[in-house]
């Protein structure tokens, strides 16, 4: 596999991870609306799913009720999930570095893998403390598992690029694109 192909794969995996972070962040803003839509679906056209998983439907209904009450009586509590959303979006922005230069910024990918691993103990410890049903915790944990997969795949390619650069005597950073890729940049010939 060429360096260009490897770099392309790294960027695809990292962009997939970033897209997941952005979706998770953006959907943390309208939680009350989303829970209401999901509850209505589980009682309406999706009643088959609610009938198949009655505990899930009851949990969604309870979460919807809690969000509706807190949004009405204590709207400032939603500010916490606004910060959750902001955190996801900000972390996504940090991945611009490894998308641009994965070898030099591999530490961001390592940080992402560690953060994904920490999702599991967080859900296992805080879930019971906050009254989250046991059946829901694996759903929360799955975000860490799903998130780490593209990061591991990207990191494997980053390590190969890094080793290739070390063998060729490079400093570990990707070399800039040829001047032809940047019109208007002066060259020695002009």
FENKAPE-V530859 format. One record per backbone hydrogen bond with DSSP energy under -1.0 kcal/mol. NH is the residue of the N-H (numbers start at 0). CO is the residue of the C=O. Records with the same first field share a line. If there is no record, write none. Layout:
NH: CO + CO
This chain:
5: 1
6: 2
7: 3
8: 4
9: 5
10: 6
11: 7
12: 8
13: 9
14: 10
15: 11
16: 12
17: 13
18: 14
19: 15
20: 16
21: 17
22: 18
23: 19
24: 20
25: 21
26: 22
27: 24
28: 25
33: 29
34: 30
35: 31
36: 32
37: 33
38: 34
39: 35
40: 36
41: 37
42: 38
43: 39
45: 40
46: 43
48: 45
49: 45
50: 46
51: 47
52: 48
56: 52
57: 53
58: 54
59: 55
60: 56
61: 57
62: 58
63: 59
64: 60
65: 61
66: 62
67: 63
68: 64
69: 65
70: 66
71: 67
72: 68
73: 69
76: 73
77: 74
78: 75
79: 76
81: 77
82: 78
83: 79
84: 80
85: 81
86: 82
87: 83
88: 84
89: 85
90: 86
91: 87
92: 88
93: 89
94: 91
95: 92
96: 93
98: 94
99: 95
100: 96
104: 100
105: 102
107: 104
109: 105
110: 106
111: 107
112: 108
113: 109
114: 110
115: 111
116: 112
117: 113
121: 117
122: 118
123: 119
124: 120
125: 121
126: 122
128: 124
129: 125
130: 127
131: 126
135: 132
136: 132
139: 135
140: 136
141: 137
142: 139
144: 140
145: 141
146: 142
147: 143
148: 144
151: 147
152: 148
153: 149
154: 150
155: 151
156: 152
157: 153
158: 154
159: 155
160: 156
161: 157
162: 158
163: 159
164: 160
165: 161
166: 162
167: 163
169: 164
180: 177
181: 178
184: 181
